[in-house]
Amino acid sequence: MFDPIIEFFERIFNAIGRGIGVVVSVILWPFVTMAGWYQRRGFMLKAIVGGFVLILVGLYGYFFWQTQVWSGFDPEYPSKRETMAVTPGTKQADGTCSPSAMVSVTSDLIDFNVNQNAWISSMILYKAGLFGVEWDHTPYFDNKAAFQRGVNQAIRRTTVEFVDTLGRVRGTSQVDGDLQDARGAMQFDEYTWYLSWPFLPKTPTPTFYRSAIDDLQAFNTRLNNCEAIYDARTDNLVQFLDRIASDVGSTSAILRDRSENYNGGWFDTRADDRFWFSYGQLYGYYGILKATREDFRDVVVQRNLGELWDDMDEQLSSALKIQPMVISNGNESGWIMPTHLATMGFYVLRFRSNLVEIRGILDR
């Protein structure tokens, strides 16, 4: 009685097995063909091809390691650094002036991106992609790159403010050379390797970013020696918060667009890029804004912003606790696949509303 049913399922499973066999055969065919070709070659050609394959395997091993291991990653890093004593530029009893916490944290974030970790976006295998497909368009090996670019976005925004407002008096004095050099280095393209088309030598991206570390540290050394200017005024803080609010507002729009128009759940191959970029951006701003509170301590106390700033720090800390293994862009009304982009977007908007509220109080 059950024989027809059993035979039906046997046919289905046999068909599935044959289908899997065909897929595996197609995948292995190039390697089997190359192995046969390699065995028929002479010693010299074998040595050349074998050396090339070993180099390629080594590069991919290094690439895999660097994309999967996040050295120095710590969402609570802002609370573990030493607090600066007084407002930057304030002369102390020993004749020195206090350096800037913002400059110090920004320098540390660049070091985290390019010294403690390899800068993924300009690595040759990242640029090569997966059989010509950009890694950003696949679910593999791109999360760390997107995260680093998010952190870099926060760094770039901050170095611009150093030059335009914080490193000069009321925007009318001479631009600080070290800060200007740091800003210029951080604006460099994020994807440059040692060679560019048509195979001309180039200075790679990490080299420019490392030079920015030296420039920022040089500024802080001069500031510590009372030889530089740091203008921690209320209107400069207002402008900085405005720029950050605009920056994360753009990120929120990107998250909303992806969340509303692409509901592929775990199969949305671009959702992870959007998520980790925004995560990296919040990661960078978390430390920078902690340092901003130190540099503008007098303004924060005078305007009674302590409680609001604590709330903003708490929002950022909560957002950085979201670290899913696989990013899902499910429908917001769905019940099977989660919607990590909508969740991250919620925290980004909360963070932005905190910035707007603080800015409103400062502007009264």
N, C-alpha and C positions, 0 to 999 in steps of 0.2 A: 504493500500500500504506500509506503514511504519511499520506494525505490525511485520514482520519477523526481521527487523533491531532492533526494540525495544526489542523483545524477545532475540535476540542474545546478546545484551549488558546486559540484565538482567541476563542471564546465566553466563556471564563473571563475573559480580559483585557478584553474588551469590557464584560462585566458589572462588573468592578472599576472600569473607567474611568467607566461611567455612575453607579456608586455614589459615586465621588469627586466627580463633577460635581454630583450631587444635594446632597451635603454642603456643597460650596462655595456652591451656589446658596442654600441655607438660611442659611448664615452671612452672605452678602452681601445677602440680601433686605432686612433692616431698613435697611441703609445706602443701598441703591438707592432704596427707598421714601422715606427721609428726604431724599435728594438731590432727588428729583422734587418733593416737597412744598416744599422750600426754594426751588427755582427759581420757583415760582408765587407766592411771598409778595412783599409790598411791601418797599421799601427799609428802613424803620424796623425791621420785624420781622426782616428779614435781618441787620441790624446787631446787634440784640440777641442773636439766636440764634448768629450768627457769633462774637460776643464771648464768649458762654458756652462755645462749643466750643473757642475758643482758650485760654481759662482752663483748661478741663478737660484739654486736650492738654498745657499747660504743667505742670499739677499731676501728671499721670501721668508726664511726662518727669522731673520732679524726684523723684517717688516711685521710678521705675525706677533713677535714678542713685543715690539714697541706699541702696536695698536691695542694689545690686550692688557698690558701692565701699566697702570697709572701711578707712577712714582710721586710721592709727596701729596697725593690727593687726600684732603681732609676738609669736609664741609664746615668744621668748627675752627678752622685755622685762625680767624680773626681774634678769637678770645684767648689764643695761646701765645700771642706776641706781647712783647713788653710795651707798656704804655709810655708815650712821651710825657715829659714832666710839665712843660708849660706850652703856651701858644708859640708857634714857629716864629723865629726872629727875635724873640724876647731875650734881652740881655740878662745873664745870670751873674751871680756873685763872683764866679771864677773868670769872668770876662768873656765867656763864650755865649753863643746864642743857641736856642733850641732848634734842631732840624725839624723837617716836616714829616709827620706820620703818613700823610697821603703819598708823598714822593717815595717814602720808604716802602710802603705796601705795593705801590705800582711797580717799583723795581723788583720786588720779591715775586710778583705775579708773572712778570716777564721771565725771570729766572726759572720759575716753575714750568713755564711753557716750553722754553728752548734749551735749558741746561739740565734740569732734573728729568725732563722727558725730551724725546726727539720731536721736532716739529713735523707732524705727520703730513700736512697738506702739501709740502714741497718735496716729499720723498719721491724718488723716481718711480717706484712701483705703485705708489698711490696715484701719481699722475698717469701711469700707464693704464690703470683700471683693470677690470676683469674682462679679458678678451675684447678690449676696446670700449667697454661700457664703464662709465665713471663709477667709482666706488660709492659716491653719494646716491646713485640710482640703484644700489643693491642693498641688501640687509647686512652686508658684511664689512668689517674693518673700517667703518667710517664714523663710529660714535665718538671716538677720542678726537678725531680731526674736527668734528662739528663742535665738540665741547671746547677745544682750544680756540677755535675761531670766535666762540661766544665770549670767552675770557678776554680775547684780544680786542673785541669790540668795546668792552668796558675800559680797557687800557687806552685805546685810541681816543675815546671820548675824553678821558681824564687828562691825557697829555695835551690835548688841544686847549683845555681850560687852564692848564699850567702856564701856557704861553700867552693866551689872550687876556687873562685876568689875574690869576693868582701870583704870577712871577713878576708883576710890575705894578706900579702905583697908579690906581684909577685909570688904567689903560692908556696913559699918556707918556709914561716913561719908556726908556729903551727896552726892547725885547731882550730877555736873558738868552745868551748864546747857547748854554748847555741845554736849557729847556727847549729851545727851538730845534736844536740838533736831535733831541730825543723825539720830539713830535714828528720831524721829518723821517726819521728812521722807522717809526711805528706806522707811518702811512704807506710804507713800501708794500708791494704786492705780496699776498699770502702764499702764492703757489710757485714761486721761482726756485728752480734747481740750478745746478752749476752750469748747465747748458740751456740755451733757448734756440728756437728755430730762427735761422737755419744753422744750428749747431755752433752758435757763438758763445764764448765763455761769459758767464754772468756771476755776480756775487749772489749767493743764495739767501733766501729770506732770513734764516736764523742768524746769519752774520749781522744783518742790519739790526735785528731786534737785540742782539747781545750788545751792540754799540750803544743802544738806548739805555741799557742798564748802566753802563759806564757814565753816560751823560747825566742821568738822574742822580747817581751817587756823587758825581762831581758837584752838582748843584747843592745837594744836601751838605756836603763837606764845606762848601763856601758859605752856606747859610749858617752852619754851625760856627764858622769863624767870623760871623757877622759881616760877610762880604757880599751878601745877596739879599734880595727883597722877597718877602712873602706877605701878601696883602690879604689877611683873613678878615675881610669886611662883610657885613650883612648882605650888601647887594651882590657881591661876588658869590656868596653861598646861594642866594636866590637864583642867580643865573645858572650855576652848576646844577642845582636840583631841577631847574626847568629843562636843561639839556638832557639829563638822565631820563626825566619823565617822557620826553619826546622820543628818546632812543627806545625805551622799553615799550612805549605805545606802538611803535612800528613792529616790534617783535610780537606784541599781542595780536595785531592785525594779521600777521603771517600765520600764527597759531590758529586763529579763528577761521581763516580761509581754508587751511588744510583740514581742520576738524569738521567744518560744515560741508565741504564739497568733495571730500575723499573719505569714505568710511570703509576702508579695507581691513579694519581690525588689525590682526597680527600680520596681514599680508600687504600692508601699505609700506612700501620700501623707502619712502621719503619721510615717514613720520618720525623715525629715529633721529634724522638730521635736525628737524625742527625742534624736537624735544631737547636734544643735547646742546644745541646752540643756545636756546633760551636758558637752559640749566647753567651753562658756562657763563653766560652774561650775568645771571643772578649771583653766581659764585664769585665773579670778579667784583661786582658792585657791593656785595656783602662786606668784603674786606675793605674796599675803598671807602665806603660810607662809615664804617666803624672808625677808620682813620680820619675821615672828614669831621666827625664829631669831636675828635681830639684836637684837630687843628683849629676848629671854630668853637672851642669850649666856652669862650666868653659869650659869644652870640647865643649858644644853646642855653646857657644859664640865664642870661638877661631876658630872653624871650620865653623862658620856662618850657622848653621843648623836650625835656628829658623823658617824660612819659610817652610822648608821641614817637620819639626816636626809638625807645625801647620796643614799642609795638611794631615799628618797621623792622627792627632787627629780628624780632620774633617771627614775623611773616617770612623773611628771607630764610631764616633757619629752618622753618617748617617746610618751605619749598624744597630746600636742599636735602631733606630727608627722603624725598621721593626718588628712589633709585631702582626702578623695575629692571629685571633681567632682559625682558623683551618689550619693546615699545608697541603698544596697541593703539590704533586710531579707530575705535569702534563708534557706533552711533550712540549719541548721548542718551537716547531712550532705549537702547538695547540692553540685554541682560546676560549675554554670553561673553562678549569681548569687552574689556574695559576701555575707557577713553582717556588715555594718559595726556593727550594734547589739551583736552578741555580742562583737565585738572591743573596742568601747568599754566594754562592761560588764566585760570582763576587766580592763582597766586601772583602772576605777573600783574594783573589788574589791581589786586589788593595792594601790592607794592607800589604801583603807580599812584593809587589813591592816597597812600600814606605820604608820598612825595608831594602831591598837590596840596594836601592838608598842611603840611609843614611849611610849604612855600607860601600858602595863604596867610598864615600867622606872621611870617617874616615880612610880608608885603604890606601889613597894616600900618 
